[in-house]
Amino acid sequence: MDSVPSRPRGFGWLPANAPQALWILIAVGLIARLAGLWGPGHGGDLFAFVTWAEDAARHGLPAYYANGGDSNYPPMLYLLWPLGVALDGGELVFAIRLLSIPFDLALGVLLFNVARTTGRDRDGLLATAFYLVNPAVLMCGPAWGQVDGMGALPMVGAVVAVTQGRLVLAGSLAVIAGLLKPQFGIAGIVLAGLALFWLRSTVGLRRVALVALGGLATFGIVMSPLGLDPLGYIQLMGETFSRYPYISQYGFNPWGMVFGFGDDDGGLALIGIVLAMAGIAGSLWLLRRRRDLIGLLGVSVLIGLALYYLPTRVHERYLFGAIAFLAPLAAMVPRLRWPFVALSAVFFVTLAYVVVTSPYRILPGPQLDEFPDWLIGVMSAVVTAVGAWTAVRTIGLFGIGSPGGAPADAPVADPG
């Protein structure tokens, strides 16, 4: 029978008796993100955010979508709307580029709490450092003008909440993360996988109901003021996915290795979807072996990797979810630290490639020519190999194919 663990001592949302080093790391993370404002940012993404802010200010939130609004990050409109009302021009752009900072810093604090459940503050500090001063993560923040931290915080928070038995909160955070960006729906997928095990008992049915209550209530609270029902949201996301029908949109995965970037995916899209679904299903299967904090983080990492390496139409920043979950896991499990460093390094290199070759300037200076296809293939092969290594090492946590993982007959702790 599955057991429900008590909440680990000190495993709250705010750190109790946090060491001074944590606040130093937060200060360093803040300074590094502010330094990212030196460049002009990604003009394409910032133009989209500014348009969403101005349209929301012009029409109001209830009429935004009715008047042709096309924001595919619906919860973000609640922050863009007041900015669009109060600011314009360069001030509006500057404010938008600051949006991700508080979410990033809050996630750094949360990761400290997650990793120090080992009983060692240094593991918590390492997790915070892995995220807050990670060059790839820094690139995706104000330097780019993107808001990945805004989605990563509720995504990781949902998995943390379910390990604490905060099921309504877990469902709510998972929905917020998925609504911010579909690639941050990792937590929702993990909760759905847990539900398959919970359905076997009366207690489990109650858990499913509580998660569903939190998720459905949050969906209604977020979407109703925007006048967007479930069918309208599905239509919106369908239009989003059809906007870039490419085999790879700067995703350095097996698709990029074979086909390069920019080609239409045609019939390959379905193959990519099937592969991604298989990868996700295989990741969720591992929940039968362990469903404790380490197990949930490990499965989340594997799903994040699957979403980057297996489907078509993948963008350059889709590894962000895997990095966010791997940061605390690598701090807690030393055998994952080198894979984490390697994955972060290749992620940064691929982001830097987009930075220097994109027509939407992120750094000052001339745009560089794109690399030849053979070099793109080599880079994609290296990134794919690092991702495969990371996946194998993570799967080892479940006692499969790697020494030092959990034995196959280890007791399963079921959160909730």
N, C-alpha and C positions, 0 to 999 in steps of 0.2 A: 504493500500500500504506500502511496506517495505521502511524504510528510511535508508539513508546512512549516518552514523555519521561522523562528522569531526574528524580529528585525535586529540586525547587527548593531551593537552599541556604537553611538556616534555617527550612525549612517543617516544623517538628516540632510536637509537641503542647504543649511548653512553650517559652516564648520564650527565645531565646538573646540575651544582651546587650540585654535589653529596656530602653527608656528609662524614666526615673523617671516620666514623664507617664502611662505605662500603669498603674503602681501607684496613682497619684493617681486616675485614672479608676475603677479597681476600688474604691478606698476610697469615692469619691463614690457609685458604684453601690450599694455596701453600705449606706451611710448612708441613701440614698434609699429603699431597700427596707425598712429597719428603720423609717423614718418612716411607711411604709405601714401599719404595725401599729396606728397611732393609731385608725383606724376599726374597726367591728365585723366587717368582712369580709362576704362573701356567705353568708348563713345557709343557703341551700339546698345549695350545694356543700360547705360545711364540715360540715353535718349528714351528708351522704353519706360524706365521708371519715372522720368520727368513727365512724359506724356500721360502715364497713369495718374500721377499726382494732379496734374492740371485738369484732366478730364473729371476726376473725382471732385475736385474743388468746383468745377464749372457746373456739374450736374447734381452733385450730392451723391452720397453713397446709395440711397435707395434707387436712384435712376441711372446709376453708372452703367450697368450692363444693358439696360433698356435703351440707352443712347449709343450703343455700339462699343462700349468699353471692352477691351480684350485682355485684361490682366489675367494671367494664368497663375498668379500668386494671390488668391482672394484675401487671405488674412492680412497681407501686407498693406492692403488698401486702408486699413484702419490707422496705419502710421503715415501713409503717403497723403491721405486726404487733408489732415490739418497742416502738413507741410506745404501742400499745394495752395491752401487758403492763405497761409501767412507769408510765404516766400515765393520768389521767382528768380529766373536767371541763374547766375552763378551761386547765389546763396542757396537756392533750392538744390542744386547739384551737390554742393558741399554738405548740406544737411543729409541728403540721401546717402552719401558715401560714409557718413558717420553711423548710420543705422545699425550696422552689424556689430559695432564695438561692444555695447553692453551685453549682447547675447553671447558673444565670444568670451567675455570675461566671466560671465555667470557660468558658462559651461566649464571654464577652467576650474572654478570653485567646485562645481558638481563632480568633476572628474577626480579632484583631490579626495572628496568624501568617498567616492566609489573605490578608488584604489587603496585607500588606507584601511579598508576593512580587513586587510591582511594583518593588521595590528602594527604596521610600520608606517610612520608618517612619511618616511623617505619615498615609499611607493606612491603615496598620494602626490607628493611634490614632483616626482618623476612624471606621473600622468599629466599633471598640470603643465609641466614644461614641454612634454611631448606634443601638447596641443597648442598652447599659447605662443610658443616661440618656434613652432614648426614653420620653416620657410614656405612650404606649400600652402599651409593654412593662412599664413600672412598674405600670400599672393592673392588668395580668394576673397580677402576682406576689402578694406577701403582702397588698397592699391588698385584693385580691379574695379571696385564699385559695386560688387555683388554682396549678397546677404545670406550666404550659405550658413553662417553661424546662427541665423535666425531660425532656420529649420532644424539644424543639428541639435540645438538645445532641447526643444520638446521631444525630438526623436530619441535621444539618449535618455532624457528624463522619463519617458514612457517605460523604457525597459527597466530603469532603476525603480520606478514606482511599483511595477508589478512584483519585483523581488521583495518589496517592503509590504506587500499585501494591500497597497493603495490602488485598488482595481478601477474604481471610477476615474480617478486621476490618470491612471495609465491609459484608459480608453480615450479620455479627453485629449491628452498630450499627443497620442499617436495620430489622432485625426487632425489636430492643428499642424503637426509636422507634415503629414501627407498633403494637406491642402496648401501649405506653403510651397512645396515642390514635390512632385510625385516620387522623385528619387529618394526622398526622405520618408517614404512610406515603409521603410524597413521595419520600424517598430510595429506598425499595424500588421505586417506579414507575420512577425514573430508572435504577436498576440493571437492571431488567427491559428497559428500552429499550436500554441498552447491550448487553445479552445478545443482542438481535436482530442487532446488527452483529457481535458476537464469534462467533456461530455459523457464520460464513462461513469460518472458518479453524481449523486444528488448534490453534494457539496460543490462539485465541479460545475454543475448547471448554474448554481448561484453565482459562481465566479464569472461565468460567461455572461450572465445577465447583467452583472455590475459593470463589466467592461463595455458591453454593448450600450448600457444606459449612459455611461460617460461619453462614449463616442457619438451616439446619435444626438444626445442633448447638445454637445459641442458643435456638431455639424449644423444643427438648427440655429443655435445662437450666433454662429459666425455667418452663415449664409442667408438667413432670412432677412436681415436688414439690407442685404445687397440685392434682394429680389431674385436670388438664384436658387432654384430647386435642384434636387438630385439629377433630373433629366437635363436641365440646363447646364449643370456642371459637367456632366459626361460629354455633352456636345462641345462645350468649351475646350475640354481636354483633348477631344478627338481632333478639333481644328488645330490645336497646338502641336500634336504629334504628326499631323499631316503637313505641317509647315516646313519641316526639314526632312524630306524623304531620302536621306543619304545613307549609304552603307556605314560610313563613319564621319562624324562631324568633329574631327580632331580627337577622337578616342583612339589611343594607342593600344588597341586590343588585337585579337586575331583578325578581325575584319580589316582594320587599318593595315595590318601586316601584309595581307594578301591583295587588297584592292586599293589601298591608299585612301585619300579623303575626297569627298565631294561627289562620287558617283551615285546615281540613283539606286536604291536598294531593290526596287522591283519585287520579284518573287522571293528574294532573300529575307525580306522583313518577317515573313511567317516563320522561316527557319530560325531566325534569331529569337522570335518570341517563344518558340518551342524549346530552344536551348535554354533560354532564361528561366522558363517555367520548370524545366528539369533541374537546373541548378538550384533554384529556390526550393523545390520539393526535396532534393537530396539534402540540402542544408537543414530543413525542418525535420527530416527523418532522424537527424542526430539528437533531437530533443528527447527521443525515447531512451537515450543513454544518460543524459544528465540535463536537468532543468534548474540548476542553481545559478547563481550570478555569473560564474565563469562560463557555464554552458550557454546562457542566453547571450552573453557578450560574444562568445565564439560563433554562435549561429548568426548573429547580426553581422559580424564581420564577413562571414561567408556569403550571406545574401548581398551585402554591399559589393563584394567582389564579383558576384554573378551578374549584378546589374551593370557593371562596367565592361566586363569581358565577353559576355555572351550575346546580348541583343545588338541589332543594328541601331542606327540613329543616336548613338551615344556621343555626348559632348565631352569636352576636355575635363570638366570639373566633376564628373560622376563618381570619381574615386573618393570624394570628400566623406561620404557616409561611412565607408569602410575605415578610413583614417580616424574618424571621430570615435568609433567603437574600439578600434585597435589600440588607441592611445592608453586607456586605462588597463586593457587586457595585457598589453606588453609590459606595463609597469608592474602588474601583479604576477605575471608569468615570465621569468627571465628568458626562457627559450624562444620567446616571440620578439625579443627586443631587436635583434639584428634584422629579422624580416620587416619589422616596423620601420626601422631606419632606412632600409633599402627601398621599401614601398614609398615612403615619404620622399626620398631622394629622386626616384624616377618620376613621381608625380610632379615634383617641382620642376624637373627638367622639361616635362611635356608642357606644363603651364608656361614656362619661360619661352618655349618654342612659339606658342600662340601669341605671347606678348610681343615678340620681336617681328613676327611675320604678319600679324593681323593688320588690316587697313584701319581698324578702330584702335588708335594708339593708346597704349597703356603706359608706355615710357616715352620720354622726349627723344627726339632723334629720328632719323630716316627709317622707313619700313624696310626690312630685309627680305630678300627673296625666299620663297619657300624651298625647303630641301628637296633634292631629287627623290624619286619614288623608291630607289633602292635604299637610301638612307632612312627614309620613313619606315620602310619595311624592317630594317635592322633595329631601329629604335622601338618599334612596336613589338618585335620579338623579345627584346630585352625586358620591356615593361610587362609583357605577358609571362615571361619566365619568372620574374620577381613575384607577380601575382600568384602564379601556380605554387611557387615555393611557400609563400605566405599561407595559401590555402591548405597545403599539405601539413605545415606546422600547426595550423589552427585545428585541423581535423584530428591531429594527434592528441589534443586535449580530451577527446572522446574515446581514447583507447584504440584508435583505428590507424593502422599503418605507420605508427611512429612510437618509439619507446618513450616512456616517461609520461604518457597520458593517463587518463583515468582508466582503471581496469574495467573490463566489460561488465563485470558483475557489481560495480560500485553502486551503492544505494542512490536512488534518484530523489533529490530534494525538489519538491514542486512548489514554486512561488504561489502566493495567493493567500 
